Amino acid sequence: MIDSHVHLNRREFAGEQAAVLARARRAGVRGFLNVGYDLPTSEESVALAKQHPDIWATVGIHPHDAEVLADAKGRVTTAGRDVLARLEELAAHPRVIAVGEIGLDFYRDLSPRPAQFAALAAQLELAARVNLPVVFHIRDAWPETLAFLDEVGLPGRRGVLHAFSGTAEHVAWAGERGFLLGIGGPVTYKNSRLPTRVSEAGLDLILLETDAPWLPPVPYRGKRNESGYLLHTRDKVAEILGVGPEEVDDVTTANFNRLFATEMPGS
């Protein structure tokens, strides 16, 4: 298994990071993509990946922090250009395999929407320059995000729609354009629509993820999530698709390697 979206550098894991990693490895997790969401966590993500051969990193600015890059009128600021330059420096490191997580979040709306669009556009341009795929955060903004991507285009190796919560139409959109779907703990929740989306997508469009320390699967719902719990998501996907857990491991690992143009240890 590969945990394709985790935040191992979060304060929730302070003092326990080594134990969390050890438990995950014992549970069968062979690789981790540690995801940045602002400049400090992007720098921390790269530092962490330098220390472990089975950890890779992403760098990016989350839509919650879009004003780090752009103002309320949707103009990239001088300070924002400095941040983008630093992200580009970080993205040059061989342990960095994606730009993200970036996107639009109209659920919390913590940044003005013009700033969110401008930050997304600037980071898509960055991803194109450094030839890296993108990890997208989309919440209550599925039509707007996908329409925007169709408008501006995304050259290169496409990306993953993290914490997928879209519709059947959005599954089809992803399949037509070469995007993958990040499937995590919510697929195990009662009354979740994700099992239907997984059935519609099929295994070739799926990556497994935890988003730890958030979104734990059943039976850990309400507790801190960690990568070692990924097997519960894996097993639920196997049940939905009527295949064995080993096949889910093999195909989702191949999907990861294809998207991010890398080889995780043991793959």
N, C-alpha and C positions, 0 to 999 in steps of 0.2 A: 504493500500500500504506500501511496504518497499522499501526505497532507499538503494539498496544493494551496492552502491559505491558512496561515497561523500567525499569531503575534507573540512569539516566545519572549520578547523583550518587554512585555507589559509588566507593570508593577504587581499585578496579580500573581506573577511567577517569581517575584523577587525572593532570592534565597533558596528557591526550589527548582530553578531551571534545569540543573543537572539531573535531578531526580525525575522531573517531568520527561526529559528526553530519554532517560533510561527506561522508564515505564513504556513509553511509546515504542521504542526499539524492541523491547521484549514482546509487545503486542503485535509486532510485525510491520511497523511503519519504517520504511527503508529510506525515505527522503522527506524533506520539509521545505516549503517555500515560505520564508518569513517575509511578511508584507509590511512595507513602510506606508505611513499615511500623513506624515508631515516631515519637515526637514530633520528634526532630531531623531525620529524613529527610523527614517531612511538611513541616516548615518549609523545608528545602532544596528540596523538590520545587516548592513554591509559588514560591520565589525564582527557580528555573530557568525555570518557565513564564512568569514576568513578563518574562524576557529574550528569549524566542523566540516568535514568533507561531504556530509550528507545534508547540509543546509545550503540553500540558495537564497538570494535576496531580491526584493523589488524596491524601487524608490519612486515616491510620488507624493502629491498633495491631495488629500481627501476633500470632497466638496464642502464639508463643514468648515474647512480652513481656506476656502477659495480666496478670501480677501488678503491672504498672504501674497497672492499673485496679482489680483486685479481689484479695481475699485467697484463701487456700487453701480457705476455706469457701464461696466464691462470693459474697462481699459486696463491693460497690463501696466503695472506701475514700475517705476525705476527699481524699487526694492524687490518687486516681483521678478524682474529680469535677473537680478542678482541670485535669487533663489533658484530660478530655472538654470542658471549657469552652474550653480553648485550641484543640482540634480544631474546635470549632464556630465559633470566630472565624476560623480558617483556611479553613473550608469556605464561609464567606461570600464569599470572593474569587471573582470571575467566572472566573478561570482554573482553579478547582477544579471538576471535573465528576463526582467520585465519592468515596465513602467506601471506604477499603480500603488495603492488603489486610487483611482480617479473616477470621476463621473458626475452624476447629478443626484441630489437628495432633496426632494420636495416634501418629505415627511417631516423632518425637523426644520428645514429651511433656516439653518444657522448662518448661512451666507446669502446675500442677495442673489437672486437668480441670474441677473446679468453677469455678476462676478463668477458664478458657477460655470456658466457657458464659456466665458473667456478663459477661465483656468483650465477647463477641459480642452478647449481648442489649442491652447498653448502647449499643453502636455501631449496632445496627439501629435503636434508638430515635432516635439522633442522625441517622442517614440519613433517617428519616421526618420529623424536624423540619425539616431543611434541604432536603428534597425532592430528594435525590440518589440515584442507583443505587449499587449496592455491588459491589466487586471482592472475590470470595471466594477465600480460600486454604483448600483442603481436602486433607488428606493422611492416609490410613488412617483416615478418619472420614466416609466418604461416607454410610452409612445414618444415622449420628447427626446429621450436619449437616442433611441434607435433611428428616429427621423433625422436627428442631428448628425449621427454617424453616416447615414446615407447621403446627407447633404455635403459634408466636408470630406468624406471618404477616409479610409484607413489603409494606407499601403502597407505591404509587408505581411507578417504572419498573423494578423488579426489579434484575437485575444480571448479572454474568458469572462463570462458574465457571472461574477461572483455572487454567492448567496441567491441563486436564481429564484425568482418569485413571479415570473411572468406567466403569460397565457400560452395556449397552443399556438397562437399566431406568432408569438415571440420565439417559441421553439423552432418553428419553421423558418423564421427570419435568420436565426443563428445557423441552422443547418445549411441554408442557401449561401451564406456569406463566410463560412468557415470558422465561426465562433464556437467555443465550447461552453458548457453550462457547469458552474460550480454547485455541487449538491452536497449539503451538509446535514447537520442534526435535525432540522425541521422536517426532513423526509420521514422521520420516525414519529412525528407528532400526530395525535388523534385529530381527525378532521382536516389534516393537511391536504392541500391539492397537489403537493409535489409528487406523490406516487403516480398520479395521472400524467404529469409532465414528464417524469422519467420514462414511463411506458411509451409516450409519444416520441421522445428523443431517441431512445435506444442507447446502448452502451457506447457507441462510437462518438457520441456528443458529450460525454460526461467526464468530469473530473471530481474526485472525492476531496472534501475539505472539511475543516472543523470550524474555522474562524475563532478558534480558542484565543482568549478565555470565554468567548461568548457562544451562544447557540448550542448548548450541549444536547446530545441525543438522549432519548429514552434509553436506559433508566436513570440518567443523571440530570434530567431536566430540573432547573432550579439551582443547580450547583455550578461551580466553575468548570468550564470545559477544558479539555486538554487533548493532545494529539493521540494519546493511547486509546481514546474512546472512538477513534475513527472506525474501528472494526464494526461497531454497531450500525453506522451509516452504510458501510460496505455490505454488511449482511442484509440490511433492508433493501438495498438496491438489487442484490442478488435475488431476494425473494420476489420483488416486484417483476423482475425480468425473467424469472424462471431459469436462472443459470447458477452455476456454482460460485462460491466466493473467490476461488482461484481465478476464474475467468474474469470476474470484476477486477481483481488485482492486476491481471495481465493487460487487459484492454485499457483500463484507466491509466496505467503506467505508460503504455505505448502512446496514449493520447497526450499525456504530459510531455513526453520526450519529443513528440512531433511538434507540438505547439511551441515549446520553449527551446527547441533545437539543442537539447542537452541529453545526457545520459545519467540518470541517478544511479548511485552505487547499488550493485546487485541486480540491475535491470537488464 
